[in-house]
Amino acid sequence: MDKTTRRSTVFAREGLRLSGGDVEGLAQFRAEVHATCAAIGSPRVLVSILVQALAPAAAAAAAPASYALRGAADVHVLAALR
């Protein structure tokens, strides 16, 4: 799984939250977000260990981009962050 899939999952979850989605749907997306986090976390750690020179740039770009989607004020802000 790549970071695009994770961002898409977070985007979909936040879109559901902003549209007043049901609790079950939000819980399902929450579980998918956690699964995507685990799926990209292991390769990221491996790259960080094996290619230490790339680690700071990769971490600096990937994490903030995903976390920025959380708590978007509305669907327009969410789309802009995507």
PDB file as gemmi writes it, atoms N, CA and C in Angstrom:
CRYST1    1.000    1.000    1.000  90.00  90.00  90.00 P 1                      
ATOM      1  N   MET A   1       0.845  -1.177   0.000  1.00  0.00           N  
ATOM      2  CA  MET A   1       0.000   0.000   0.000  1.00  0.00           C  
ATOM      3  C   MET A   1       0.890   1.239   0.000  1.00  0.00           C  
ATOM      4  N   ASP A   2       0.517   2.234  -0.755  1.00  0.00           N  
ATOM      5  CA  ASP A   2       1.345   3.424  -0.839  1.00  0.00           C  
ATOM      6  C   ASP A   2       0.690   4.593  -0.113  1.00  0.00           C  
ATOM      7  N   LYS A   3       1.441   5.688  -0.017  1.00  0.00           N  
ATOM      8  CA  LYS A   3       0.917   6.832   0.727  1.00  0.00           C  
ATOM      9  C   LYS A   3      -0.276   7.469   0.019  1.00  0.00           C  
ATOM     10  N   THR A   4      -0.405   7.281  -1.304  1.00  0.00           N  
ATOM     11  CA  THR A   4      -1.564   7.805  -2.019  1.00  0.00           C  
ATOM     12  C   THR A   4      -2.834   7.113  -1.540  1.00  0.00           C  
ATOM     13  N   THR A   5      -2.751   5.792  -1.329  1.00  0.00           N  
ATOM     14  CA  THR A   5      -3.896   5.055  -0.821  1.00  0.00           C  
ATOM     15  C   THR A   5      -4.266   5.546   0.573  1.00  0.00           C  
ATOM     16  N   ARG A   6      -3.264   5.782   1.398  1.00  0.00           N  
ATOM     17  CA  ARG A   6      -3.532   6.280   2.750  1.00  0.00           C  
ATOM     18  C   ARG A   6      -4.202   7.643   2.677  1.00  0.00           C  
ATOM     19  N   ARG A   7      -3.657   8.522   1.872  1.00  0.00           N  
ATOM     20  CA  ARG A   7      -4.257   9.859   1.757  1.00  0.00           C  
ATOM     21  C   ARG A   7      -5.680   9.781   1.222  1.00  0.00           C  
ATOM     22  N   SER A   8      -5.924   8.881   0.275  1.00  0.00           N  
ATOM     23  CA  SER A   8      -7.275   8.712  -0.264  1.00  0.00           C  
ATOM     24  C   SER A   8      -8.232   8.225   0.820  1.00  0.00           C  
ATOM     25  N   THR A   9      -7.763   7.319   1.648  1.00  0.00           N  
ATOM     26  CA  THR A   9      -8.591   6.790   2.731  1.00  0.00           C  
ATOM     27  C   THR A   9      -8.894   7.881   3.758  1.00  0.00           C  
ATOM     28  N   VAL A  10      -7.878   8.650   4.129  1.00  0.00           N  
ATOM     29  CA  VAL A  10      -8.095   9.756   5.074  1.00  0.00           C  
ATOM     30  C   VAL A  10      -9.032  10.785   4.455  1.00  0.00           C  
ATOM     31  N   PHE A  11      -8.849  11.070   3.164  1.00  0.00           N  
ATOM     32  CA  PHE A  11      -9.707  12.026   2.470  1.00  0.00           C  
ATOM     33  C   PHE A  11     -11.164  11.562   2.502  1.00  0.00           C  
ATOM     34  N   ALA A  12     -11.388  10.284   2.214  1.00  0.00           N  
ATOM     35  CA  ALA A  12     -12.756   9.742   2.213  1.00  0.00           C  
ATOM     36  C   ALA A  12     -13.363   9.794   3.607  1.00  0.00           C  
ATOM     37  N   ARG A  13     -12.569   9.457   4.625  1.00  0.00           N  
ATOM     38  CA  ARG A  13     -13.075   9.503   5.999  1.00  0.00           C  
ATOM     39  C   ARG A  13     -13.463  10.924   6.388  1.00  0.00           C  
ATOM     40  N   GLU A  14     -12.594  11.880   6.073  1.00  0.00           N  
ATOM     41  CA  GLU A  14     -12.891  13.262   6.433  1.00  0.00           C  
ATOM     42  C   GLU A  14     -14.085  13.792   5.638  1.00  0.00           C  
ATOM     43  N   GLY A  15     -14.222  13.374   4.393  1.00  0.00           N  
ATOM     44  CA  GLY A  15     -15.390  13.762   3.604  1.00  0.00           C  
ATOM     45  C   GLY A  15     -16.674  13.245   4.221  1.00  0.00           C  
ATOM     46  N   LEU A  16     -16.637  12.006   4.699  1.00  0.00           N  
ATOM     47  CA  LEU A  16     -17.804  11.426   5.374  1.00  0.00           C  
ATOM     48  C   LEU A  16     -18.106  12.177   6.664  1.00  0.00           C  
ATOM     49  N   ARG A  17     -17.058  12.512   7.413  1.00  0.00           N  
ATOM     50  CA  ARG A  17     -17.247  13.254   8.665  1.00  0.00           C  
ATOM     51  C   ARG A  17     -17.866  14.614   8.394  1.00  0.00           C  
ATOM     52  N   LEU A  18     -17.365  15.307   7.387  1.00  0.00           N  
ATOM     53  CA  LEU A  18     -17.871  16.644   7.073  1.00  0.00           C  
ATOM     54  C   LEU A  18     -19.297  16.625   6.537  1.00  0.00           C  
ATOM     55  N   SER A  19     -19.696  15.506   5.925  1.00  0.00           N  
ATOM     56  CA  SER A  19     -21.054  15.421   5.389  1.00  0.00           C  
ATOM     57  C   SER A  19     -22.032  14.857   6.407  1.00  0.00           C  
ATOM     58  N   GLY A  20     -21.562  14.653   7.641  1.00  0.00           N  
ATOM     59  CA  GLY A  20     -22.439  14.150   8.690  1.00  0.00           C  
ATOM     60  C   GLY A  20     -22.682  12.660   8.597  1.00  0.00           C  
ATOM     61  N   GLY A  21     -21.669  11.934   8.154  1.00  0.00           N  
ATOM     62  CA  GLY A  21     -21.778  10.485   7.975  1.00  0.00           C  
ATOM     63  C   GLY A  21     -22.125   9.749   9.255  1.00  0.00           C  
ATOM     64  N   ASP A  22     -22.635   8.539   9.076  1.00  0.00           N  
ATOM     65  CA  ASP A  22     -23.051   7.742  10.226  1.00  0.00           C  
ATOM     66  C   ASP A  22     -21.850   7.214  11.012  1.00  0.00           C  
ATOM     67  N   VAL A  23     -22.105   6.858  12.243  1.00  0.00           N  
ATOM     68  CA  VAL A  23     -21.063   6.397  13.151  1.00  0.00           C  
ATOM     69  C   VAL A  23     -20.404   5.117  12.632  1.00  0.00           C  
ATOM     70  N   GLU A  24     -21.202   4.200  12.087  1.00  0.00           N  
ATOM     71  CA  GLU A  24     -20.644   2.946  11.577  1.00  0.00           C  
ATOM     72  C   GLU A  24     -19.710   3.188  10.391  1.00  0.00           C  
ATOM     73  N   GLY A  25     -20.104   4.067   9.501  1.00  0.00           N  
ATOM     74  CA  GLY A  25     -19.258   4.386   8.355  1.00  0.00           C  
ATOM     75  C   GLY A  25     -17.956   5.027   8.789  1.00  0.00           C  
ATOM     76  N   LEU A  26     -18.037   5.935   9.763  1.00  0.00           N  
ATOM     77  CA  LEU A  26     -16.826   6.567  10.277  1.00  0.00           C  
ATOM     78  C   LEU A  26     -15.923   5.550  10.966  1.00  0.00           C  
ATOM     79  N   ALA A  27     -16.514   4.631  11.701  1.00  0.00           N  
ATOM     80  CA  ALA A  27     -15.723   3.594  12.377  1.00  0.00           C  
ATOM     81  C   ALA A  27     -15.020   2.706  11.356  1.00  0.00           C  
ATOM     82  N   GLN A  28     -15.705   2.386  10.272  1.00  0.00           N  
ATOM     83  CA  GLN A  28     -15.098   1.560   9.224  1.00  0.00           C  
ATOM     84  C   GLN A  28     -13.903   2.283   8.596  1.00  0.00           C  
ATOM     85  N   PHE A  29     -14.090   3.553   8.268  1.00  0.00           N  
ATOM     86  CA  PHE A  29     -12.987   4.324   7.696  1.00  0.00           C  
ATOM     87  C   PHE A  29     -11.845   4.484   8.691  1.00  0.00           C  
ATOM     88  N   ARG A  30     -12.172   4.659   9.962  1.00  0.00           N  
ATOM     89  CA  ARG A  30     -11.134   4.776  10.985  1.00  0.00           C  
ATOM     90  C   ARG A  30     -10.271   3.523  10.996  1.00  0.00           C  
ATOM     91  N   ALA A  31     -10.917   2.350  10.910  1.00  0.00           N  
ATOM     92  CA  ALA A  31     -10.177   1.086  10.878  1.00  0.00           C  
ATOM     93  C   ALA A  31      -9.312   1.002   9.618  1.00  0.00           C  
ATOM     94  N   GLU A  32      -9.840   1.459   8.486  1.00  0.00           N  
ATOM     95  CA  GLU A  32      -9.063   1.439   7.241  1.00  0.00           C  
ATOM     96  C   GLU A  32      -7.869   2.385   7.313  1.00  0.00           C  
ATOM     97  N   VAL A  33      -8.061   3.541   7.945  1.00  0.00           N  
ATOM     98  CA  VAL A  33      -6.963   4.489   8.097  1.00  0.00           C  
ATOM     99  C   VAL A  33      -5.853   3.866   8.948  1.00  0.00           C  
ATOM    100  N   HIS A  34      -6.234   3.190  10.022  1.00  0.00           N  
ATOM    101  CA  HIS A  34      -5.230   2.534  10.865  1.00  0.00           C  
ATOM    102  C   HIS A  34      -4.502   1.438  10.089  1.00  0.00           C  
ATOM    103  N   ALA A  35      -5.236   0.700   9.276  1.00  0.00           N  
ATOM    104  CA  ALA A  35      -4.619  -0.362   8.478  1.00  0.00           C  
ATOM    105  C   ALA A  35      -3.638   0.221   7.454  1.00  0.00           C  
ATOM    106  N   THR A  36      -4.016   1.330   6.816  1.00  0.00           N  
ATOM    107  CA  THR A  36      -3.111   1.941   5.845  1.00  0.00           C  
ATOM    108  C   THR A  36      -1.892   2.523   6.527  1.00  0.00           C  
ATOM    109  N   CYS A  37      -2.070   3.025   7.735  1.00  0.00           N  
ATOM    110  CA  CYS A  37      -0.931   3.558   8.489  1.00  0.00           C  
ATOM    111  C   CYS A  37       0.072   2.446   8.758  1.00  0.00           C  
ATOM    112  N   ALA A  38      -0.422   1.304   9.190  1.00  0.00           N  
ATOM    113  CA  ALA A  38       0.455   0.169   9.454  1.00  0.00           C  
ATOM    114  C   ALA A  38       1.115  -0.320   8.172  1.00  0.00           C  
ATOM    115  N   ALA A  39       0.387  -0.275   7.076  1.00  0.00           N  
ATOM    116  CA  ALA A  39       0.915  -0.775   5.804  1.00  0.00           C  
ATOM    117  C   ALA A  39       2.049   0.095   5.263  1.00  0.00           C  
ATOM    118  N   ILE A  40       1.994   1.390   5.499  1.00  0.00           N  
ATOM    119  CA  ILE A  40       3.068   2.251   5.004  1.00  0.00           C  
ATOM    120  C   ILE A  40       4.146   2.485   6.048  1.00  0.00           C  
ATOM    121  N   GLY A  41       3.820   2.226   7.298  1.00  0.00           N  
ATOM    122  CA  GLY A  41       4.791   2.467   8.369  1.00  0.00           C  
ATOM    123  C   GLY A  41       6.009   1.575   8.283  1.00  0.00           C  
ATOM    124  N   SER A  42       5.797   0.307   8.049  1.00  0.00           N  
ATOM    125  CA  SER A  42       6.911  -0.640   8.004  1.00  0.00           C  
ATOM    126  C   SER A  42       7.891  -0.326   6.875  1.00  0.00           C  
ATOM    127  N   PRO A  43       7.425  -0.124   5.634  1.00  0.00           N  
ATOM    128  CA  PRO A  43       8.378   0.239   4.579  1.00  0.00           C  
ATOM    129  C   PRO A  43       9.094   1.564   4.856  1.00  0.00           C  
ATOM    130  N   ARG A  44       8.378   2.512   5.452  1.00  0.00           N  
ATOM    131  CA  ARG A  44       9.002   3.802   5.757  1.00  0.00           C  
ATOM    132  C   ARG A  44      10.138   3.623   6.756  1.00  0.00           C  
ATOM    133  N   VAL A  45       9.913   2.794   7.761  1.00  0.00           N  
ATOM    134  CA  VAL A  45      10.963   2.535   8.746  1.00  0.00           C  
ATOM    135  C   VAL A  45      12.146   1.821   8.097  1.00  0.00           C  
ATOM    136  N   LEU A  46      11.855   0.846   7.241  1.00  0.00           N  
ATOM    137  CA  LEU A  46      12.939   0.142   6.553  1.00  0.00           C  
ATOM    138  C   LEU A  46      13.784   1.090   5.707  1.00  0.00           C  
ATOM    139  N   VAL A  47      13.128   1.964   4.966  1.00  0.00           N  
ATOM    140  CA  VAL A  47      13.870   2.932   4.156  1.00  0.00           C  
ATOM    141  C   VAL A  47      14.675   3.857   5.062  1.00  0.00           C  
ATOM    142  N   SER A  48      14.083   4.267   6.161  1.00  0.00           N  
ATOM    143  CA  SER A  48      14.775   5.142   7.091  1.00  0.00           C  
ATOM    144  C   SER A  48      16.044   4.512   7.635  1.00  0.00           C  
ATOM    145  N   ILE A  49      15.996   3.214   7.849  1.00  0.00           N  
ATOM    146  CA  ILE A  49      17.161   2.501   8.375  1.00  0.00           C  
ATOM    147  C   ILE A  49      18.181   2.231   7.286  1.00  0.00           C  
ATOM    148  N   LEU A  50      17.705   1.741   6.143  1.00  0.00           N  
ATOM    149  CA  LEU A  50      18.614   1.322   5.081  1.00  0.00           C  
ATOM    150  C   LEU A  50      19.208   2.482   4.288  1.00  0.00           C  
ATOM    151  N   VAL A  51      18.441   3.532   4.110  1.00  0.00           N  
ATOM    152  CA  VAL A  51      18.909   4.680   3.330  1.00  0.00           C  
ATOM    153  C   VAL A  51      18.717   5.924   4.197  1.00  0.00           C  
ATOM    154  N   GLN A  52      19.577   6.048   5.176  1.00  0.00           N  
ATOM    155  CA  GLN A  52      19.408   7.096   6.184  1.00  0.00           C  
ATOM    156  C   GLN A  52      19.424   8.507   5.606  1.00  0.00           C  
ATOM    157  N   ALA A  53      20.104   8.712   4.525  1.00  0.00           N  
ATOM    158  CA  ALA A  53      20.148  10.042   3.925  1.00  0.00           C  
ATOM    159  C   ALA A  53      18.788  10.494   3.411  1.00  0.00           C  
ATOM    160  N   LEU A  54      17.917   9.544   3.031  1.00  0.00           N  
ATOM    161  CA  LEU A  54      16.591   9.889   2.507  1.00  0.00           C  
ATOM    162  C   LEU A  54      15.543  10.046   3.609  1.00  0.00           C  
ATOM    163  N   ALA A  55      15.803   9.514   4.763  1.00  0.00           N  
ATOM    164  CA  ALA A  55      14.809   9.473   5.828  1.00  0.00           C  
ATOM    165  C   ALA A  55      14.241  10.835   6.200  1.00  0.00           C  
ATOM    166  N   PRO A  56      15.058  11.855   6.451  1.00  0.00           N  
ATOM    167  CA  PRO A  56      14.483  13.143   6.853  1.00  0.00           C  
ATOM    168  C   PRO A  56      13.552  13.748   5.805  1.00  0.00           C  
ATOM    169  N   ALA A  57      13.944  13.680   4.544  1.00  0.00           N  
ATOM    170  CA  ALA A  57      13.101  14.256   3.493  1.00  0.00           C  
ATOM    171  C   ALA A  57      11.795  13.489   3.336  1.00  0.00           C  
ATOM    172  N   ALA A  58      11.858  12.166   3.399  1.00  0.00           N  
ATOM    173  CA  ALA A  58      10.645  11.350   3.262  1.00  0.00           C  
ATOM    174  C   ALA A  58       9.689  11.604   4.407  1.00  0.00           C  
ATOM    175  N   ALA A  59      10.202  11.632   5.609  1.00  0.00           N  
ATOM    176  CA  ALA A  59       9.350  11.871   6.779  1.00  0.00           C  
ATOM    177  C   ALA A  59       8.785  13.283   6.766  1.00  0.00           C  
ATOM    178  N   ALA A  60       9.611  14.235   6.364  1.00  0.00           N  
ATOM    179  CA  ALA A  60       9.165  15.629   6.341  1.00  0.00           C  
ATOM    180  C   ALA A  60       8.041  15.855   5.341  1.00  0.00           C  
ATOM    181  N   ALA A  61       8.010  15.091   4.274  1.00  0.00           N  
ATOM    182  CA  ALA A  61       6.981  15.281   3.249  1.00  0.00           C  
ATOM    183  C   ALA A  61       5.728  14.458   3.504  1.00  0.00           C  
ATOM    184  N   ALA A  62       5.881  13.212   3.886  1.00  0.00           N  
ATOM    185  CA  ALA A  62       4.745  12.292   3.954  1.00  0.00           C  
ATOM    186  C   ALA A  62       3.830  12.534   5.145  1.00  0.00           C  
ATOM    187  N   ALA A  63       4.380  12.599   6.318  1.00  0.00           N  
ATOM    188  CA  ALA A  63       3.544  12.703   7.514  1.00  0.00           C  
ATOM    189  C   ALA A  63       2.696  13.972   7.535  1.00  0.00           C  
ATOM    190  N   PRO A  64       3.272  15.149   7.365  1.00  0.00           N  
ATOM    191  CA  PRO A  64       2.440  16.354   7.412  1.00  0.00           C  
ATOM    192  C   PRO A  64       1.353  16.383   6.344  1.00  0.00           C  
ATOM    193  N   ALA A  65       1.629  15.817   5.179  1.00  0.00           N  
ATOM    194  CA  ALA A  65       0.631  15.814   4.107  1.00  0.00           C  
ATOM    195  C   ALA A  65      -0.590  15.000   4.502  1.00  0.00           C  
ATOM    196  N   SER A  66      -0.380  13.874   5.161  1.00  0.00           N  
ATOM    197  CA  SER A  66      -1.506  13.045   5.601  1.00  0.00           C  
ATOM    198  C   SER A  66      -2.233  13.669   6.778  1.00  0.00           C  
ATOM    199  N   TYR A  67      -1.468  14.142   7.763  1.00  0.00           N  
ATOM    200  CA  TYR A  67      -2.095  14.697   8.959  1.00  0.00           C  
ATOM    201  C   TYR A  67      -2.829  16.002   8.680  1.00  0.00           C  
ATOM    202  N   ALA A  68      -2.428  16.715   7.652  1.00  0.00           N  
ATOM    203  CA  ALA A  68      -3.100  17.973   7.313  1.00  0.00           C  
ATOM    204  C   ALA A  68      -4.551  17.758   6.926  1.00  0.00           C  
ATOM    205  N   LEU A  69      -4.885  16.557   6.449  1.00  0.00           N  
ATOM    206  CA  LEU A  69      -6.266  16.267   6.047  1.00  0.00           C  
ATOM    207  C   LEU A  69      -7.203  16.164   7.248  1.00  0.00           C  
ATOM    208  N   ARG A  70      -6.653  15.818   8.395  1.00  0.00           N  
ATOM    209  CA  ARG A  70      -7.487  15.636   9.585  1.00  0.00           C  
ATOM    210  C   ARG A  70      -8.099  16.955  10.026  1.00  0.00           C  
ATOM    211  N   GLY A  71      -9.349  16.891  10.354  1.00  0.00           N  
ATOM    212  CA  GLY A  71     -10.017  18.043  10.936  1.00  0.00           C  
ATOM    213  C   GLY A  71     -10.217  19.216   9.995  1.00  0.00           C  
ATOM    214  N   ALA A  72     -10.259  18.969   8.701  1.00  0.00           N  
ATOM    215  CA  ALA A  72     -10.510  20.055   7.754  1.00  0.00           C  
ATOM    216  C   ALA A  72     -11.848  20.714   8.089  1.00  0.00           C  
ATOM    217  N   ALA A  73     -11.899  22.009   7.946  1.00  0.00           N  
ATOM    218  CA  ALA A  73     -13.084  22.767   8.337  1.00  0.00           C  
ATOM    219  C   ALA A  73     -14.298  22.473   7.450  1.00  0.00           C  
ATOM    220  N   ASP A  74     -14.066  22.223   6.173  1.00  0.00           N  
ATOM    221  CA  ASP A  74     -15.159  21.929   5.259  1.00  0.00           C  
ATOM    222  C   ASP A  74     -14.615  21.179   4.048  1.00  0.00           C  
ATOM    223  N   VAL A  75     -15.517  20.799   3.132  1.00  0.00           N  
ATOM    224  CA  VAL A  75     -15.090  19.990   1.978  1.00  0.00           C  
ATOM    225  C   VAL A  75     -14.175  20.770   1.032  1.00  0.00           C  
ATOM    226  N   HIS A  76     -14.293  22.090   1.008  1.00  0.00           N  
ATOM    227  CA  HIS A  76     -13.442  22.899   0.137  1.00  0.00           C  
ATOM    228  C   HIS A  76     -12.002  22.901   0.650  1.00  0.00           C  
ATOM    229  N   VAL A  77     -11.835  23.045   1.953  1.00  0.00           N  
ATOM    230  CA  VAL A  77     -10.512  23.000   2.562  1.00  0.00           C  
ATOM    231  C   VAL A  77      -9.929  21.597   2.374  1.00  0.00           C  
ATOM    232  N   LEU A  78     -10.761  20.573   2.576  1.00  0.00           N  
ATOM    233  CA  LEU A  78     -10.319  19.198   2.415  1.00  0.00           C  
ATOM    234  C   LEU A  78      -9.824  18.959   0.984  1.00  0.00           C  
ATOM    235  N   ALA A  79     -10.568  19.428   0.006  1.00  0.00           N  
ATOM    236  CA  ALA A  79     -10.167  19.255  -1.398  1.00  0.00           C  
ATOM    237  C   ALA A  79      -8.873  20.005  -1.691  1.00  0.00           C  
ATOM    238  N   ALA A  80      -8.709  21.186  -1.133  1.00  0.00           N  
ATOM    239  CA  ALA A  80      -7.488  21.951  -1.349  1.00  0.00           C  
ATOM    240  C   ALA A  80      -6.268  21.250  -0.752  1.00  0.00           C  
ATOM    241  N   LEU A  81      -6.444  20.614   0.390  1.00  0.00           N  
ATOM    242  CA  LEU A  81      -5.353  19.899   1.026  1.00  0.00           C  
ATOM    243  C   LEU A  81      -4.972  18.635   0.275  1.00  0.00           C  
ATOM    244  N   ARG A  82      -5.917  18.081  -0.450  1.00  0.00           N  
ATOM    245  CA  ARG A  82      -5.651  16.856  -1.192  1.00  0.00           C  
ATOM    246  C   ARG A  82      -4.687  17.130  -2.294  1.00  0.00           C  
TER     247      ARG A  82                                                      
END                                                                             
